[in-house]
Amino acid sequence: MFEFLLALLVLVIVFLAMGVRIVRQGYVYTLERLGKFHKAAEPGFHLLIPFFDRVGHKINMMEQVLDIPGQEIITADNAMVGTDAVVFFQVLDAGKAAYEVSNLYNAIMALTTTNLRTVMGSMDLDETLSKRDEINARLLSVVDHATSPWGVKITRVEIKDIRPPADISDAMARQMKAERLKRAEILEAEGDRASEILRAEGAKQSAILQAEGRREAAFRDAEAREREAEAEAKATEVVTAAIADSGSTAINYFVAQKYTDAVAKFATSPNAKTILFPVEATQLIGTLGGIGELAKEALGDGSGSGGGNPPSPSRPSVPRSRGA
């Protein structure tokens, strides 16, 4: 009897152990009852009915990355390019992912590959190289729409690499080099033109300033000559008035002053050692006589008229010979 009870206890424990299931975090188990999908077991402890319930699929509910192998694609302009991509997806409905499609990973890979050929095959080579964002967006829209009945959300589709043929790569490199040389020459020409324009502007400004300086200098010179002429005219008027008032006395004074200044300049010359005056003695005496007359008038000592001529010197008598 004891052995029977012990065997029954062991059978119950085994029966209970067969019905206990613990689902790990990040996974969802599909439970089948009598071969039919019953429910999706969330992470945690679950009790199954042995021999009636069983685990159908263990679905990974975390976001996953699927690597798309390299593909050879012919573009719209008949260029052969190699490309590969990656797909980021997440299962949202474990029941649909388990029973709506067979082999979810292969299905997503095949769907992405065919649409990648379709999208890139409708573009030119230059577009495939320069419009990766557009290719990614189109692939994401098409693949996500196709996988939505499977309970899968496509989060991102990224093109990893696009490999054009070697000859096309060489041609593109030469084209890029030529384009950069063209830009460099254009920039250099624009720099030279800007430099020439600046130099011309500088020369223009310099010429304008020089012309303005010459005009200002000419204006100042003309003004100075005008002032000098006015002063000379004023002096001439004063001299004329003096001559008109005093007659020959003023003339003799001015002549004597000029004569004296001229002799003083000859005497103070550093290069003159001997001075020759080709002047007649009578002219010098007449000039001195005029100066003496002026001095008398200035001192108020003179009995004769102020305007008289100075007495001419007497000629020395020459003794006659006794034998005359």
Summary of the structure (lengths in Angstrom):
residues: 324
radius of gyration: 64.2
end to end distance: 218.7
largest distance: 219.5
contacts: 757
relative contact order: 0.06
helix: 58%
strand: 20%
